[in-house]
Amino acid sequence: MPTILSRDVAAESSDKHRSLNALLFRKLMPLLVLAYVISFLDRTNIALAKSHMAVDLGMSAAAYGLGAGLFFLSYALLEIPSNLIMHRVGARFWIARIMVTWGLLSAGMAFVTGETSFYIMRVLLGAAEAGLFPGVMLYLTYWFGRKERAKATGFFLLGVCIANIVSGPLGGALLQMDGVMGWHGWQWMFLLEGLPAVALAFVVWKKLPDGPATASWLSPEQSQEVERGLAAELAEEESAGQVGHSFRGCFADRQIWLAIFVYFCHQISIYTVIFFLPSIIGTYGKISPLQIGMLNSLPWIAAALGAATLPRLATTAQRSRRMLLIGLCVMSGGLLLAAFASPAVALIGFCLTGSMFFVVQSVIFLFPSSRLAGVAMAGGLALVNTCGLVGGFIGPTVMGFIEQATGSTKNGLLIIAAMLVIAALASTRLRQGQERT
C-alpha cells in the first residue's frame, strides 16, 4: 500500500513538473523566438541584397564576403562583457537595449554608399547585437534544468529557421520596390526589416521577466518550485564535482576548448550557407529575386523540422555525442552533394545540411554548461559563442575570396565539408560534467 501511495505521489509530482515546464515554454519562448527571428533577418538580409549592391554600388564578391564577416568580429569581441553585464543588470533591460540599437543600425544600412560605409555599418551592427545569443543561453539556465534546456534551445534556434524561411519571400518582395520614391529595393529592405526590432524592444521591456521571482504569471509556489529544482540540480552536480569553475578556470578546461572547436567548424558552415546560398541559387538559371528567395527558404524549412524534433532526444551524454557525430557527418555529406550535383540535387544537399544545423548547435552547448555555474556560466557560454563565432567571420570572408578568384563556390564547399568531418571526430571526445575521457 505505501508503494502504491508513493507511486501516486511521484506521478502527481511528475505531472506538476511537466505542467510547469509547459507554462514556462508558453510564456517565454514565443517572445524569445520572435526576437531571434528579427535579429537574424537583420544580420543576414545582405545575402539577398548582394547582387543588387554589386550593381548599384560596384561592390565585389570579396568586399561583400569581408563585410558579411566583419559583423562577427565586433559581435565576438563584445559578447563576454555583454553577458557579464546582463548577469548584473538583468535580462529584461539588457535584451531590450540590444534590440533598440541593432534595429536602428540595421535600418541605417539603407544609407550605405560604398565598401567603406558597408564595412563600418556591419562592424557597428555586430557590436550592437553582441550578447543576444549567449544572453539567451544564460537566461534559459534561470528557468530550465539540463534535460529541458536542450529542448528550449532547440525551440529558440527555430528563430533562425523561421527568419530564413520568411526572409527569402519577404526580402524578394521588398527588393521589387526598386525605384519607389527614388530608392533602390535593397534600401527599402534594410529600412523596413530593421525598424520592427525597435518596436519589439518595448514588448520585451514590458513582458520579459528577469527570472522566476519576478514573473507575474507564476504563483509564489510555482516560482519557488522552479528555483528549488534548479538549486537541487546545481547542488547535485556540485556534490559530484561536476561544476565549480571560476570564469578564469574556463580557459584551462580542455573540454571547453574542444566544444569551441566543434562550434567553430559548425559556425563556418552555417554562415557560409546563409550568406552565399541565395547567390548560388541565382546561378541555377534565370530566376527572379522572389523565386530565389522562395528556393532559399527550403533548407531552412528542413532546419526548422530538425530543430523542432531532434534536440529533445539529447537526454544523456552518450546520446548527445552520437547526435553530434551523426549531425556533423550529415552536414558534410550535404555540402559534398551541393558541390558536385545538378541544381535540383544540390538543393537537396543544402536541405540535408540545413536539417542538422540547429540540432548540432542545440546539443553543443549542453557540454560546456554542464561544467559551469553562476558568473562562470555567464562568461563561459559567452566564451564558447565568441570563439565559435570567429567562424562566422572566416567562412564568408574566405568564401568571398574563393568565389572572386575562381568564379565558383565549389572549392569553398569542399573545404567546409572536410572541416565538418574533423569536427565530427572531435565531438566523440566531448564529455559532460566529470565524465571520464
Disulfide bonds with the S-S distance in Angstrom:
none
